Amino acid sequence: MNRLTPYAALFMRLAVGGVFLHHGLAKWHNGIPALTAFFHTIGIPLASIAALVVIVVETVGAACVLLGIFTRVWAACMAVEMLVAILRVQLPRGGSFELEALLFAGALTLVALGDGPLSIAIGLRRRPQL
């Protein structure tokens, strides 16, 4: 094992969280109604709720992943979202799904690795209890 191995989770958190946050902020900027309308066109049930969930995962979840807070939970949500994006959006339209597949793999990696040594969660766990 080399000296950088313990920091693999940090590198992955920055990459996956950064991409999700970028896309989440774009969706937030365009608005929930626009995302809801898109979800209606592809047949996603409860489109307005699904749009809100996607925006929360891609903004709040991404920020938490970047900081290393509840990384496994948020990464699992991100993996599910990418699986849905591949199966319900990209494959039926004949689109390429390299980005979604890479984010899916990165999210699964974070589920396996967790927060890593450089995270807020680790810092909070080390704080002495009063």
N, C-alpha and C positions, 0 to 999 in steps of 0.2 A: 504494500500500500504506500503510495507517495504522500507527501505532506499536504497536497491539495484535496485529497479524497474527502476529508471531513467537511469541506466547503462545497461539495457538489450540490447539496440542497440549496445553498445560497445562490449559486449560479443559475440553477434551474428555476428557483423562485423569481429571480430578477427577469429572466427571459419570458417565462410563461405569464407571470403576473403583469409584466410590462405590456405584452401584446394584448392580453385580455383587457387591461385598463384602457389602452388606446382605442380598442374597438367599442368598449362599453361607453366611453365618453362620446364617441361619435354617434352611437345609438341614442344616448341621452340628449345630445344636441339636436338630432333629427326629431326626437320626441317619441313618446309611447304610441300616439296614434299612427305614426308612419310605420312603426314596427308591427303594430297590431294589424294594420292593413296588409302588410306583407305576409304575416302569418295566416291571415284569412285566405289569401290567394293560394297558399300551398296546403291548406286544409288542416292547420294546427287547431285542435279543439281548445276552447277557452282562450282565444288569441290574446285578449287584453291582459289576462292574468299571466299567460306565458311570456308576453312582452315585458311585463314588470319583473318577472322572475329572471329573465335573461339579463335585463339591465342591472338588477341587483347583483347577480353573480359576476357580471363583467366589470362592475365598478367597485362595490363594497367588497366582494369576494377577492377581486384582484388586488385591492389595496391591502387586505388582510394577508394575502399570500406574499405580497412584496415585503411586508413587515414581519412575516412569520408568525401570524396569529391564526390558530385553528386551520393550519395549512392543509392537513389531510381532509378535513370536512369540505373546505372550499374547493380543493383540487378534485375531489370526487364529484362535486357538482359540475365543475368545469368539464370533466371527462364525459359525464352524461350529456351535457350540452353539445359537446363536439360530436359525440356519437349520433345524436339526433340531427345535427347539422349535416353530417355526412349522409345519413340514411334518408332524411326527409327533404333535404334541400339539394345537395350536390349531385348525388347519384341519379335521382329522378330527372334532373335537368341536364344530365350529361356533362356536368361541370367537373373541373379538376378539384380535388380535395386534399392536395398536399399540405396546405396550411392547417386545415382542420385535423388531419391525421397526425401531423407533427405536434399540434397542441394537445391532442388526445394522448399521445405517447408521453409528452411532458407532464401532463396532469397525472397520468398513472404513475409516473416516476415519483412525483411529489407525494402521492398517496403512500408509496412505499418508503420514501425517505423521511417524510415529515418535515418539521420546521428547520432542522439543522442547527449547528452550534451558534450561528450568528443570527439570532432572531429575538424579537421582543418576548415571545413566549418563554424561551429559555431563560432570559433575564428575569422574568417574573417568577419563574420556578425557583431560581436561586436566591431570591430575596428572603431574608429570615422572617418567620412568622412572629407576630407580636402576641 
